[in-house]
Amino acid sequence: MSTGKKHTIKTVTGEVSFPVTSEPINMAASTRLGPKVSLLVHLLVFSWYVFTIWSNCTLQTSDRHPGVRSYGGRWKYLTFINLVSHAVFFGLCVLVDAVHSAVSVKQSRGGTPLILAKARDFYFTALAFPVGTFVFVSFWTLYSYDRELVYPKMLDEIIPVWLNHAMHTFIMPLLLLQMFLQNHRYPSRTKGIFSLALFAALYLSWVLWVHHASGIWVYPIMAHLSPVGLCIFLGGASLSMAPLYLLGEKLSLMMWSSTGNQKRKKK
């Protein structure tokens, strides 16, 4: 908010005046809800993810589905990593909301509250949204084409239908809800896409190591591909991350452009 006052400085070409702003820019991302209501929403979503992970880890597995008992356990599946990642993200949201509820608006614009808000925004924009969207799109695309390539029918006898949707379907509406309720400031595209590419490279390295160490492929489709086909598949999956990052940026801009709070960094 401008106070109507102007600050004047002298330069070699004369005097330059500009308005004095009494309030600093609120770098803690805007929200459509108050801190306390936002805290309640994030606490409910966080609890849902904790419950989903607990349900997944307490399944009565059998010899027909030895994947969770083999090398790498559940941690070799991107679906499970994504669930944990989202639980951590919404846990961070709860922490940010709690801190912002406990301090004044002025105090929330600096120090620890601002650092936490920036960490939350980076986490969502560079990892949570694009990786979660990838899990949703890739799973249901392969499932529609041939479910045996990604989620064999015999898993229906082990994993409840609701849990399958909790892991592969509900993640998308919850991400879109978060994007709608919270204005996340995007980093530069170079920084954001590089961070996402680093995550993809680390996960692919892990998948290849699991095969090297145990002789098993994490996903059934990989066992059906030739070496060239495998390279194309993994390369295509990795490259698809960047468009998903840009999709998140575009959707966020559409949702928040009318508020005047959305700022995008392209470089």
C-alpha positions as CSV (number, residue, x, y, z in Angstrom):
1,M,0.0,0.0,0.0
2,S,1.4,3.4,-0.9
3,T,1.4,6.1,1.7
4,G,1.3,9.0,-0.8
5,K,4.8,10.0,0.3
6,K,7.7,10.0,-2.2
7,H,11.4,9.3,-1.6
8,T,13.8,11.4,-3.7
9,I,17.4,10.6,-4.6
10,K,19.9,12.6,-6.5
11,T,21.7,11.2,-9.5
12,V,24.1,12.6,-12.0
13,T,21.2,13.4,-14.3
14,G,19.0,15.0,-11.7
15,E,16.5,13.9,-9.1
16,V,14.4,10.8,-9.2
17,S,11.3,10.3,-7.0
18,F,9.4,7.1,-6.3
19,P,6.5,6.2,-3.9
20,V,7.2,4.9,-0.5
21,T,5.5,1.6,0.3
22,S,4.5,1.1,3.9
23,E,3.9,-2.6,3.6
24,P,6.5,-5.1,2.2
25,I,5.4,-7.7,-0.3
26,N,3.8,-10.7,1.4
27,M,6.3,-13.3,0.3
28,A,4.3,-16.0,2.2
29,A,2.1,-17.3,-0.6
30,S,-1.5,-16.0,-0.6
31,T,-4.3,-18.3,0.4
32,R,-8.1,-18.3,-0.3
33,L,-8.5,-19.4,3.3
34,G,-7.4,-17.9,6.6
35,P,-4.4,-19.6,8.4
36,K,-6.6,-21.5,10.8
37,V,-9.0,-22.8,8.2
38,S,-6.1,-23.6,6.0
39,L,-4.5,-25.5,8.9
40,L,-7.6,-27.6,9.3
41,V,-7.8,-28.5,5.6
42,H,-4.1,-29.4,5.5
43,L,-4.3,-31.4,8.7
44,L,-7.2,-33.5,7.2
45,V,-5.3,-34.1,3.9
46,F,-2.1,-35.0,5.8
47,S,-4.0,-37.4,8.0
48,W,-5.5,-39.0,4.9
49,Y,-2.0,-39.6,3.4
50,V,-0.8,-41.0,6.7
51,F,-3.8,-43.4,6.8
52,T,-3.2,-44.4,3.2
53,I,0.5,-45.2,3.8
54,W,-0.4,-47.1,6.9
55,S,-3.0,-49.1,5.0
56,N,-0.5,-49.9,2.3
57,C,2.2,-51.0,4.7
58,T,-0.1,-53.2,6.7
59,L,-1.5,-55.2,3.7
60,Q,-1.4,-58.9,4.1
61,T,0.8,-59.7,1.2
62,S,1.2,-63.2,-0.2
63,D,3.7,-65.2,-2.3
64,R,1.6,-64.1,-5.4
65,H,2.8,-60.5,-4.9
66,P,6.4,-60.8,-3.6
67,G,7.3,-57.3,-4.8
68,V,7.2,-55.7,-1.4
69,R,9.3,-58.5,0.1
70,S,11.9,-58.4,-2.7
71,Y,14.9,-56.1,-3.0
72,G,14.0,-52.5,-2.4
73,G,10.6,-53.3,-0.9
74,R,7.9,-50.7,-1.4
75,W,10.6,-48.0,-1.9
76,K,11.3,-49.1,-5.4
77,Y,7.8,-48.1,-6.5
78,L,7.2,-44.5,-7.6
79,T,3.7,-44.7,-6.4
80,F,4.8,-45.3,-2.8
81,I,7.6,-42.7,-3.0
82,N,4.9,-40.3,-4.3
83,L,2.6,-41.1,-1.4
84,V,5.4,-40.4,1.2
85,S,6.4,-37.3,-0.7
86,H,2.8,-35.9,-0.5
87,A,2.5,-36.8,3.1
88,V,5.7,-34.9,3.8
89,F,4.5,-31.9,1.7
90,F,1.1,-31.6,3.5
91,G,2.9,-32.1,6.8
92,L,5.1,-29.1,5.9
93,C,1.9,-27.2,5.0
94,V,0.5,-28.0,8.5
95,L,3.7,-26.6,10.0
96,V,3.6,-23.5,7.9
97,D,0.0,-22.8,8.8
98,A,0.6,-23.4,12.5
99,V,3.6,-21.0,12.4
100,H,1.6,-18.3,10.5
101,S,-1.3,-18.7,12.9
102,A,1.0,-18.1,15.9
103,V,2.7,-14.9,14.6
104,S,1.5,-11.5,13.3
105,V,1.2,-10.7,9.6
106,K,4.3,-8.5,9.8
107,Q,6.3,-11.3,11.4
108,S,5.1,-13.8,8.8
109,R,6.9,-11.8,6.1
110,G,10.4,-12.6,7.3
111,G,12.5,-15.0,9.2
112,T,11.5,-18.6,9.8
113,P,7.8,-18.2,8.6
114,L,9.1,-16.9,5.2
115,I,11.7,-19.6,4.9
116,L,9.1,-22.3,5.5
117,A,6.7,-20.8,3.1
118,K,9.4,-20.7,0.4
119,A,10.3,-24.3,1.1
120,R,6.6,-25.3,0.8
121,D,6.2,-23.5,-2.5
122,F,9.4,-25.0,-4.0
123,Y,8.4,-28.5,-2.8
124,F,5.0,-28.2,-4.4
125,T,6.0,-26.6,-7.7
126,A,9.2,-28.6,-8.5
127,L,8.3,-32.0,-7.0
128,A,4.8,-32.6,-5.5
129,F,2.7,-31.5,-8.5
130,P,4.7,-32.7,-11.5
131,V,5.6,-36.1,-9.9
132,G,2.1,-36.7,-8.6
133,T,0.6,-35.8,-12.0
134,F,3.0,-38.1,-13.7
135,V,2.0,-41.0,-11.4
136,F,-1.7,-40.3,-12.2
137,V,-1.3,-39.9,-15.9
138,S,1.2,-42.7,-16.6
139,F,-0.6,-45.3,-14.4
140,W,-4.1,-44.8,-15.9
141,T,-2.7,-44.5,-19.4
142,L,-0.9,-47.9,-19.1
143,Y,-3.8,-49.4,-17.2
144,S,-6.3,-48.4,-19.9
145,Y,-4.0,-49.9,-22.6
146,D,-3.1,-53.1,-20.8
147,R,-3.3,-53.3,-17.0
148,E,-1.0,-56.3,-16.9
149,L,1.8,-54.0,-17.9
150,V,1.5,-52.0,-14.7
151,Y,-1.1,-53.4,-12.3
152,P,-1.8,-57.1,-12.9
153,K,-5.3,-58.3,-12.2
154,M,-4.2,-60.6,-9.4
155,L,-3.4,-57.5,-7.4
156,D,-7.1,-56.9,-7.0
157,E,-7.2,-59.8,-4.6
158,I,-4.5,-58.2,-2.4
159,I,-5.0,-54.4,-2.7
160,P,-8.5,-53.0,-2.0
161,V,-10.1,-51.0,-4.8
162,W,-10.3,-47.9,-2.6
163,L,-6.5,-48.1,-1.8
164,N,-5.7,-48.4,-5.5
165,H,-7.6,-45.2,-6.1
166,A,-6.1,-43.5,-3.1
167,M,-2.6,-44.2,-4.5
168,H,-3.3,-43.5,-8.2
169,T,-6.5,-41.4,-8.5
170,F,-7.3,-39.2,-5.5
171,I,-3.7,-37.7,-5.6
172,M,-4.7,-35.6,-8.6
173,P,-7.8,-33.9,-7.1
174,L,-5.9,-33.2,-3.9
175,L,-3.1,-31.5,-5.8
176,L,-5.6,-29.4,-7.8
177,L,-7.4,-28.4,-4.6
178,Q,-4.1,-27.4,-3.0
179,M,-3.2,-25.3,-6.1
180,F,-6.6,-23.6,-6.0
181,L,-6.5,-22.8,-2.3
182,Q,-2.8,-21.8,-2.0
183,N,-0.9,-19.5,-4.4
184,H,2.5,-21.1,-4.7
185,R,5.3,-18.9,-6.1
186,Y,7.2,-20.7,-8.9
187,P,11.0,-20.6,-9.0
188,S,12.8,-19.8,-12.2
189,R,12.1,-22.5,-14.8
190,T,15.7,-23.4,-15.0
191,K,15.9,-24.1,-11.2
192,G,12.5,-25.8,-11.1
193,I,13.0,-28.1,-14.1
194,F,16.6,-28.9,-13.1
195,S,15.4,-30.0,-9.7
196,L,12.7,-32.2,-11.2
197,A,15.2,-33.6,-13.7
198,L,17.6,-34.5,-10.8
199,F,14.8,-36.3,-9.1
200,A,13.9,-38.3,-12.3
201,A,17.6,-39.2,-12.8
202,L,18.0,-40.4,-9.2
203,Y,14.8,-42.5,-9.5
204,L,15.8,-44.0,-12.8
205,S,19.2,-44.8,-11.4
206,W,17.5,-46.6,-8.5
207,V,15.3,-48.6,-10.8
208,L,18.3,-49.7,-12.8
209,W,20.2,-50.6,-9.7
210,V,17.3,-52.7,-8.4
211,H,17.4,-54.7,-11.7
212,H,21.2,-54.9,-11.5
213,A,21.2,-56.1,-7.9
214,S,18.2,-58.4,-8.0
215,G,17.5,-59.2,-11.6
216,I,13.9,-58.0,-11.3
217,W,12.2,-55.0,-13.1
218,V,10.2,-52.7,-10.9
219,Y,7.3,-52.6,-13.4
220,P,6.1,-55.5,-15.6
221,I,6.2,-53.4,-18.8
222,M,10.0,-53.2,-18.6
223,A,10.4,-56.9,-18.9
224,H,8.6,-56.9,-22.2
225,L,10.8,-54.2,-23.8
226,S,14.0,-54.6,-25.8
227,P,17.1,-52.7,-24.7
228,V,16.3,-50.0,-27.3
229,G,12.6,-50.0,-26.4
230,L,13.6,-49.7,-22.7
231,C,15.8,-46.7,-23.4
232,I,13.0,-45.0,-25.4
233,F,10.5,-45.8,-22.6
234,L,12.6,-44.5,-19.8
235,G,13.8,-41.5,-21.8
236,G,10.2,-40.6,-22.8
237,A,9.0,-40.9,-19.2
238,S,11.8,-38.6,-18.0
239,L,11.2,-36.0,-20.7
240,S,7.5,-35.9,-20.0
241,M,8.3,-34.4,-16.6
242,A,9.1,-31.0,-18.0
243,P,5.8,-30.5,-19.8
244,L,4.0,-31.4,-16.5
245,Y,6.0,-28.8,-14.7
246,L,5.0,-26.2,-17.2
247,L,1.4,-27.4,-16.9
248,G,1.4,-26.8,-13.2
249,E,2.9,-23.3,-13.8
250,K,0.1,-22.6,-16.4
251,L,-2.7,-23.8,-14.2
252,S,-1.4,-21.9,-11.2
253,L,-1.3,-18.7,-13.4
254,M,-4.8,-19.3,-14.6
255,M,-6.2,-19.8,-11.0
256,W,-4.4,-16.8,-9.5
257,S,-3.9,-14.3,-12.3
258,S,-7.2,-12.5,-11.4
259,T,-5.9,-11.9,-7.9
260,G,-2.8,-10.1,-9.0
261,N,-0.7,-12.2,-6.7
262,Q,0.7,-14.7,-9.2
263,K,4.2,-13.9,-10.4
264,R,6.1,-16.2,-12.7
265,K,9.8,-16.5,-13.3
266,K,10.7,-17.8,-16.8
267,K,14.5,-17.7,-16.8
